[in-house]
Amino acid sequence: MSMRSHVGLFLCVLSVFMSCTPRLEEGTRTFGWSDIPAPVTLKGDSLAFDEIMMKPVRLAVVDSFLLLKNQHVERFFHVYNLKSRQKVGERISFGIGPEEMLDPMWVSMAGDSLGIVDKNKRIMDIYPDSRWLVSDTVSPVRRISFNELLVNPVCLPEVGIISSTTQSEEHKFVLFDFEGNCLSYFGDYPSAYKNSTVYEKLIAFMGDMAVKPDGSRWVMSHKAMDMIEIYDSRLNLLHRIQGPDGIFPEVEETQNRVRRPKTSREGYFFPVVTDEYIYVLYDGRIYDTESPTRYLRDKLLVFNWNGEPVKYYRLSEGIFHFDIDEENGVLYGITDYPEFHVVSFPLL
């Protein structure tokens, strides 16, 4: 093959590659590792309780209590007193009965109230305050029913309940009122993905949301790319940032299944927010299905509400979910290596 033929083939392959490579959406602000402060190592300590814990998959700090969600148990939520390290009780039974749930998760509401949502039953029970943690006699004050699947919902006080959606080809989010009625779909998908299927878009832009305590801002971090979006309470996009590795999602729907190639890399997971900061676990690795630590992440990046990286913590052991006790300056995380346990990290 002549040199001219080699060059022609290279340009052809290059043009195909570039046409398949997602482009940064206009207005996206990028950053790299050089824009992030030097890492600070946080040394974790394993917490021991008076009763052996199960296999928790989520945790939350509520007042002086640690709330752990478990799977494949009679009652999903196990509650521990962080001061005494004693188990307080178990809440929310598994089942299809009126007072039971199939896959519950908590959602912070306005004031002291707390929502428990079951995406499978498409319901949310509202509790008046955190008393239900320590008393089995506290009942929800009302129940909200929804007409579509809830995906990682959050509550915006005086605005409504926001969820990712599977019902719109053009938009990422759905807004419900506090009666469960759909008000609108919003949040356009980037134009580079306009020809993707609904489920390709859903998986590509799957993520987790968190709301600033005063309700004025909320954040969406993405799992299949290193992108974070910050919105205001009027649902306007304020900041879209991407970095530090420039990861774009790779998904393809074939035979009604959405697949990601073995070269896919992981992005951000489970933002926890305060009045000042957004804390979020970062991965950046190729997802290795054979690795026993594939779900564990030891990088914690911290951003301000303008989307600027301000801190970088390296955890002494990887975790897959966490919450922050802001009053006492402690991060609590869950790990399953070499066995399930909760780790506390004093924030420096």
N, C-alpha and C positions, 0 to 999 in steps of 0.2 A: 504494500500500500504506500502511495506517495506521501510526502510530507503534507501536501495540500489536502489530501484525503483525510489524514490524521487530524489536521486542524479543523476541517469541516465537520468530522464526527464529534470532536470535542465541543465545538460550538453548539452543535445540535443537542448533545446531551446536557450541556450547561443551560441551554434555553428551556429544556423540559424541566430540569431541576428547579430553576428559578420560578417557572410558572406554577410549580407545586408547593413552593415555599411560602408560608404565610408572611404577610408584610405587617410591619407595625402600623397600628391604626393612628391616624392623624391625632395629635395632641398627647400621645403617649410619651412620658418622660422616662428615659432609661438611665440606669446606673450600673456600676460594676463593683467588684470587690474593693477596688482602690478608693471608692467613695464611702466605704463603710468603716467606722472606727475600728481600731485594733480589738481583737477578741479579749474578753474577760472570762476566765474560767470560774464556773460555779461548782462547788463541791457538794454533792448530794448525800443525804443520810436516809437510810431505810427506816420507815416508821413501823413500829410494832404495836399491835392492838391486843385487847384482851381476848379476842376471838379471831381465829384464822379467817382471812377474807377469801372470797371465792375467786372468780376471774373477771375483775371489773374491766369494762371497756370505755367508760366515761367517768369523770369526776367533776364535782363542783364544790366550792367553799361557800357556805351560806352561814353568815354570822360566825359562830365558833364550831360549826359542824362540817363534817366532810361527808358529802353525798356521793355514793358510788353506785353506778348502774352495772348490773350483771345480766348475763344471758343464760337461758336454759335453767331458770330457777323458779320457784313458786312465787316469790316476790322479787321484783326487779331492783328496787332501790334499797341499799343498806346504808344506814346512817350511823356515823361515829362522832363522838365528842372529841375534838382535837386537843382539849386541855387534859381530860382524864384518860384519853386513849381507849375509852370504853364504847362498845356498841350500844346504840340507843334503841334501835329497832329496825324493822323492815316495812317497806311501803309499796303499794301498787301491785296487786295480784295479777298473775298471768291468766288469760282466758278471754272468752267472748261474751261474758255476762255484762250487765249494765255497769257494774262498778269495776270491771276488769279491763285490761288492755293487752294488746299483742306485741307492741314494740314502743314503749313510752320514752319520751325525752322531755327534759325541762326547758322552759322558755321564760326568760326574765320579762316581767310586765311592768307597767307603770307603778311607781311607789314601791310598796313592800309585797305586792301580789306576785304570784308565780303561776305560770301556765304549765300543764302537763299535756303534751300533745302525743297522739297515737296516729301516725301517718297511715297505717293500714285501715283503721276504723274511721279515719278522717274526722277526728274530734279533738277538741282541746278543753280540758277541765281547768277552771280558774279557781285557785285557792287564795284566800284573803291575805295571808302572810306566811311566814316560815314556821308557824306553830305545828303544821301538819308533820314536820320533821320529827317532833318529839311526842306527838299525840295521835294515836290511831283514830281518835274520835272526831278530828277536824275534817269536815266534808267540803267539797268544792262548792263555791257559791253559785256557779252556773257552768253550763256546758255550751261550747260553740261547735256547730257542725259545718263542714265544708263540702263543696260539691266537686272538688278535685284534689289530687294528691298533694300533700305538703312535703316539700323537700328542704330540710334544714331551715325552718322558718325562724323569723325574729319579729319582735314587736316594736313598732315605733309609737311612743305615747302620743295620743290625740291624732294619730294619722291612720294606723291600721296595722295589719299583719302582713309581712312580706315573705314570700317563698320563691325559690326557683320553680320553674314551671315546665311541664312537658306538653302544654296545650297550645303553645304559640310557636310558629315557625320563624318569627321575626324578633321576638323579645325573650329576654332571659328571666324576667321576674313577673310575678303576679302580686297585686295588692288586694287584700280583703279588708272589709270593714270588721268591726268587733261583733258583728252578728254572723260572720262567715260568708257574706255576700261578696262576689268578685266585683271589684270596682274598675280595675284596668290592668292591662299588661304594659310593661315598660322595660327600658334598658335594651337598646338595639344590639344585636350581635355585630361584631366587626364585619365590614364589607368583604373581607377576604374569605369569609366562611358562608357567604350567602347561598352557595350551591350545595352546602352540606345538608344532610338529612336532619330531622328534628333531634333524633337520638345521638347523632354524631356531635351536634352542637351541645346537647345537654351534657354529655360525657366530657367533651373538650373544655367546657366552661364550668364544670362542676366545682363547687367550692363551699366555703363556710362563711357565715356572716356573723357580725357582732355589732351591737349598738352602743354608742357612747352613753355614759350614765345620764347625761342631761337630755338625751334624745335628739340632739342637734345634728349629729353625724352618724353614719354607719359605714361599715367596711365589708368588702367581699374579697377574700383571698382565694386563689385558684390552685387546684391540686395538680392539674396536668400541665401547668405552665407557671413561670415565676412572675405572675402579674397580680397586682393588688389594685382595687378600685375603691375610692372613697366618695360617698354620696352625702348630700344634705337631707334634711327632713322633708324637703319638697321633692325628693327623688331625683334631684339634679346631680349629674356626675361632676365632681369637683376636681379630682385627681385620678389619673390612671398612670401607674408606674410599672416598669418591667425591669427585672434584674434579680440577682447579680450575674446570672449565667445566660440570659437570653433563650429561655426554654419555650418552645412552641408546642402545642398539643399535636399528637399524631393519633388519629382515630379513623376507623373505617367500619361502616356497617355492611355486613355481608350475611345473607340468609337470616335476616332478622336478629343478628347479633352484632354488637359493637365491639371491635377488637382494637387493642393497642399493640404495636410491634414491640419486640423484645428490646429495642433500643430506646424505648420511651423513658423519659426522665420525670422525676417527681418535683413538684413545686412547693407551695405553702399549705400549711395545715393548722386549723383550729385557732383563729385569732382570739385573743383575750384583750379587752380594752379597758382603759381607765380614762379619766378626764384629760390626761396629758398624752398617753401613749397607746400604741398598738403593738402588742406582743404576739409573735407568730412563729411557729416552728417552720424551719426551712430544711428541705432535703437536698435536691440538686443531683442525686444519684440516679443511675439507671436502675429501674425496678427489677430486682433479682428475686424471682419466685423461689429459688432454692436457699436463699439466705435466711437463717433463723432470726436475724435482726432487721429484716427488710422494712418493718413498720416503725422501727425506732429511729428517732432523730435527735441529734445532740447539738444542733445549731438553733439558737433562738435569736431572731432579729427583732429589733425594736425601732418603730417609726413614730414620728410625731403626726399630728392630724393634717399636716401639709404633705405627707407622703415622703418625708425626708428621713433617711436612716440615721439614727442617733446613738444606737448601742448595738453591740454584738456579743452575745454570751455563748460560750461553749460549755455544755453540760458534761459533768464527769461521767454520766451514763445516759444513754439514749432513752427517750420516753415517747409514747405515742399519743398521749392526751394530757392536758394540764389545766390548772386554774391558778389564780393569784390571790393571795390574801394581802390586799393592798395595805390594810391597816398595820399589819405586822411585818410587811416586807418579805413574804415567803412565797415561793412558787411550789406548788404540789403537782407531781406528775405520776403517771402510771407507766410501768414497764412490765414486760412479761419474760425478761431474760435475767437470770436463767429460770426464774419462776415469777409469777405475778406478785408485785408488791408496789407500795406507794413510796415515792421518794420526795423529800423536802429539800429545797435549795434556797438558802438565804440570798436575797437579791442585793447585789453590791451597788 
